[in-house]
């Protein structure tokens, strides 16, 4: 019995004792045990000096520049509440209809 057959039997639900009865003890001895992987010794990385990167400087603004920036942001986010356009004749017609018929 080869390893593929044994794996198929295991997937089918056979136990170790069932497989031993089918193929004999010799069949399992032929299957090589997976060797545990030996961790490879890590080679230490050569020491490198970390490059000193210049720290980013903060943005500085004068009060006038900051005020201008805020005003531009407010203008960009501003919206106008414009009422919908109303047809005057329709509005008058609705008014007189309510007067004549009543609500």
C-alpha positions as CSV (number, residue, x, y, z in Angstrom):
1,X,0.0,0.0,0.0
2,X,1.4,3.4,-0.9
3,X,1.1,6.7,0.9
4,X,-1.6,8.0,-1.4
5,X,-3.8,4.9,-0.7
6,X,-3.3,5.3,3.0
7,X,-4.2,9.0,2.9
8,X,-7.4,8.2,0.9
9,X,-8.4,5.6,3.5
10,X,-7.8,8.1,6.3
11,X,-9.9,10.6,4.4
12,X,-12.6,8.0,4.0
13,X,-12.8,7.6,7.8
14,X,-10.7,4.4,8.3
15,X,-8.8,4.2,11.6
16,X,-5.2,3.2,12.1
17,X,-6.2,-0.3,13.2
18,X,-8.5,-0.7,10.1
19,X,-5.7,0.3,7.8
20,X,-3.3,-2.1,9.5
21,X,-5.8,-5.0,9.0
22,X,-6.2,-4.1,5.3
23,X,-2.6,-3.7,4.4
24,X,-0.7,-5.2,7.2
25,X,1.7,-3.5,9.6
26,X,4.3,-3.5,6.9
27,X,2.3,-0.9,4.9
28,X,2.6,1.8,7.6
29,X,6.3,1.1,8.0
30,X,6.9,2.0,4.4
31,X,5.4,5.4,4.8
32,X,8.2,7.7,5.9
33,X,7.6,9.8,8.9
34,X,7.7,13.5,8.2
35,X,10.9,14.9,9.5
36,X,10.5,17.8,11.8
37,X,11.9,20.9,10.1
38,X,15.0,22.0,11.9
39,X,15.1,25.7,12.1
40,X,18.0,27.2,10.2
41,X,20.3,29.3,12.3
42,X,19.6,32.9,11.7
43,X,22.6,34.8,10.5
44,X,22.8,38.1,12.3
45,X,22.3,41.0,10.0
46,X,25.3,43.2,9.6
47,X,24.9,46.1,12.0
48,X,24.0,49.3,10.1
49,X,23.8,52.6,11.6
50,X,20.3,54.0,11.2
51,X,20.2,57.0,8.9
52,X,19.1,60.0,10.8
53,X,16.3,61.5,8.8
54,X,15.5,65.1,9.4
55,X,12.4,65.5,11.4
56,X,9.6,67.3,9.5
57,X,9.1,70.8,10.5
58,X,5.7,72.0,11.5
59,X,3.9,74.4,9.3
60,X,3.9,77.8,10.8
61,X,1.4,80.5,9.7
62,X,0.8,84.0,10.9
63,X,-2.6,84.9,12.3
64,X,-3.6,86.6,9.0
65,X,-2.6,83.6,7.0
66,X,-4.6,81.3,9.3
67,X,-7.6,83.6,9.2
68,X,-7.5,83.6,5.3
69,X,-7.3,79.8,5.3
70,X,-10.3,79.5,7.5
71,X,-12.2,81.9,5.4
72,X,-11.4,80.0,2.3
73,X,-12.5,76.7,3.9
74,X,-15.8,78.4,5.1
75,X,-16.5,79.7,1.6
76,X,-15.9,76.3,0.0
77,X,-18.2,74.6,2.5
78,X,-20.9,77.3,2.4
79,X,-24.3,76.7,0.8
80,X,-27.3,78.9,0.2
81,X,-30.8,78.1,1.2
82,X,-32.7,79.2,-1.9
83,X,-36.4,78.6,-1.8
84,X,-37.9,76.8,-4.8
85,X,-39.2,78.9,-7.6
86,X,-42.9,79.4,-7.4
87,X,-45.2,80.1,-10.2
88,X,-47.2,83.2,-9.2
89,X,-50.4,82.2,-11.1
90,X,-50.3,78.8,-9.5
91,X,-49.9,80.3,-6.1
92,X,-52.8,82.7,-6.6
93,X,-55.0,80.0,-8.0
94,X,-54.4,77.8,-5.0
95,X,-55.2,80.8,-2.7
96,X,-58.5,81.6,-4.4
97,X,-59.4,77.9,-4.6
98,X,-59.0,77.7,-0.8
99,X,-61.1,80.8,-0.3
100,X,-63.9,79.7,-2.6
101,X,-64.1,76.0,-1.7
102,X,-62.5,76.1,1.8
103,X,-60.2,73.8,3.4
